[in-house]
Amino acid sequence: MNKMSNLREIRAKREELSEFLVKTIDCSLKEIFGERAVSIIYDYMEKRLSLRREEIPERIEDFREGLKEFLSTGAYVVEKAILKKLYKNYGLDFKEEDQGFEYYIRELKRKIRKETKR
């Protein structure tokens, strides 16, 4: 495989993970809060943080901050629900350590990259 096709494959995998992350976050939020409330959460994030739904994978820290601002201590429960669903959908076990949301997302990306290189 040449270098260009390898780069295209990596870019495609990254985009696939980003799309999947947005869909999983969306689905998790809707399961917890319902359609209308999720719309309010996204509106809040867009107005308060200039964060659009599709930008979440690149701005995961901002998303987490927005959740914390909007939901206070409830954000932690939502983060765990999202992470459990993400890991499960990739066939991985979510093992909670004393780490933040961003850490688990980075770990998931690392594990997926490792698997796709095989």
C-alpha positions in Angstrom: 0.0 0.0 0.0 1.4 3.4 -0.9 1.7 6.3 1.4 -1.2 8.3 -0.2 -3.7 5.5 0.0 -2.6 4.8 3.6 -3.2 8.5 4.5 -6.6 8.4 2.8 -7.5 5.3 4.8 -6.4 7.0 8.1 -8.4 10.1 7.2 -11.5 8.0 6.3 -11.2 6.1 9.6 -10.9 9.4 11.5 -14.0 10.8 9.8 -15.8 7.6 10.4 -15.0 7.8 14.2 -16.0 11.4 14.3 -19.4 10.7 12.6 -19.9 7.8 14.9 -19.0 9.9 18.0 -21.6 12.5 17.0 -24.3 9.9 16.4 -23.5 8.1 19.7 -23.5 11.3 21.7 -26.8 12.3 20.0 -28.4 8.9 20.7 -27.2 8.8 24.3 -28.5 12.3 25.0 -31.9 11.5 23.4 -32.2 8.3 25.4 -31.6 10.2 28.6 -33.4 13.5 28.0 -35.6 13.1 24.9 -35.6 14.9 21.6 -36.8 18.3 22.8 -34.3 18.6 25.6 -31.4 17.6 23.4 -32.3 20.3 21.0 -32.2 22.8 23.9 -28.7 21.4 24.9 -27.4 21.8 21.4 -28.8 25.3 21.1 -27.1 26.2 24.4 -23.8 24.9 23.2 -24.0 26.8 20.0 -25.0 30.1 21.6 -22.7 29.8 24.6 -19.7 28.1 23.1 -20.1 28.5 19.3 -20.0 24.7 19.3 -22.1 23.1 16.6 -23.1 19.4 16.9 -20.8 18.3 14.1 -17.8 20.0 15.6 -18.0 18.0 18.9 -15.3 15.4 17.9 -12.7 18.1 17.3 -13.8 20.1 20.3 -14.5 17.4 22.8 -13.1 19.6 25.7 -15.6 22.3 24.8 -18.4 19.8 24.7 -17.5 18.5 28.1 -17.4 22.1 29.5 -20.7 22.9 27.9 -22.3 19.7 29.5 -20.8 20.7 32.9 -22.2 24.3 32.6 -25.6 23.1 31.5 -26.1 20.0 33.6 -23.8 20.7 36.6 -23.0 17.4 38.4 -25.4 15.5 36.1 -22.8 15.9 33.3 -20.7 13.1 34.8 -23.6 10.6 34.5 -24.2 11.6 30.9 -20.5 11.3 30.0 -20.3 7.8 31.4 -23.4 6.8 29.4 -21.9 8.1 26.2 -18.6 6.4 26.9 -20.2 3.0 27.7 -22.2 3.1 24.5 -19.2 4.2 22.4 -16.9 1.4 23.7 -19.7 -1.2 23.5 -20.4 -0.3 19.9 -16.7 -0.8 19.0 -16.7 -4.2 20.9 -14.6 -2.9 23.7 -15.1 -3.0 27.4 -15.3 0.4 29.1 -13.2 0.2 32.3 -13.6 3.2 34.4 -10.5 4.6 36.0 -10.2 7.9 37.6 -9.8 9.8 34.3 -11.7 12.5 32.5 -14.0 12.2 29.5 -11.3 13.4 27.0 -8.9 10.7 28.2 -11.4 8.0 27.4 -12.1 9.4 24.0 -8.4 9.6 23.2 -8.0 6.0 24.5 -10.8 4.8 22.3 -9.2 6.5 19.2 -5.9 5.0 20.1 -7.4 1.5 20.4 -9.2 1.8 17.1 -6.1 3.1 15.3 -4.2 0.1 16.8 -6.9 -2.3 15.5 -7.0 -0.8 12.0 -3.2 -1.2 11.6 -3.4 -4.9 11.9 
